[in-house]
């Protein structure tokens, strides 16, 4: 099966620029291997990433979410305390 950047981005629901960036990140992380005009997945590195690395990627999203919540709460608390100042 052959694909182009545009057809693959449509299938994945991504813009072509998002797909291009994802491919560049995959190459930089050795999760994909360049081979002339084709790019192939590096199966062993992807497997290692899924088994051992995914938990470290997802935790950043959780921390970022908690930081946003903390920021919202602190702003609300400041606003309420200023009423009494």
N, C-alpha and C positions, 0 to 999 in steps of 0.2 A: 504494500500500500504506500503510495506516495502522498505527500501533503506539502502545502505551501504555508508560509507564515500566516497569511490571511485566512485560509480555510481552517487551519488549526486554531487560530485565535477565535474565530466564530464558534467553532465546536466547543471550545473551553469557556466561552463567555468572557473573553479578555480582549483588550484592544491589542492591535499588532505591536505597539510600543511596549505594553506590559509583557507580552510574550517574548519579545526580543530581550528585555531586561532579565526575565526569568531564565532564558537560555544562557545569557552571559553569566549570571550568578551560578548556574549549574556547572558551566565550564570552569569558572574560577574556583569552585569548591570541589572540583574533580568528580562531580556527580554525572558528568557527561564527557564524552571523548570526541574531539574533532577528528574527522576523517575525510579530508578533501572538502567536497561540497556538502557532505552529510555529517550529521552530529548523532552519535549513538549514546545511549545511556550506559553508564558504567555500573553494571548490575551489582557487583560486589560492594562498591562504595555506597550505592543507594541502599542496599540491604543493611550495611553497617550503620548508616545514618538513621534508618527507620527503627532499628533495634536499640541503638545506643544514644542517638543524638536528638531525636524528636522531642523528648521530654525537656531538653534544655531550650529548645526554640519556643515551645508553647508557654513556658513559665514567664517569659518576657511579656507576653500579652496579658497574662493574669496580673503581673506586677503593674503594668501600665494602667490596667483597669482600676486597680486599687489606688493607685496614685491619683487618678482622676477623681475617684470617689472622695479621697482624703482632701483634695483641693476644693471640691464643692462644699464639703462639710465645714472646712475651715473658713471659707468665705461666708457661709451662712452664720457661723458662730460669731465671726467678727462683726457682721452686720447687726446681729441681735445685741451683742455687748455694747456697741456704739450707741444704741438707744438709751442705755443706762449711764453713759459717761457724761 
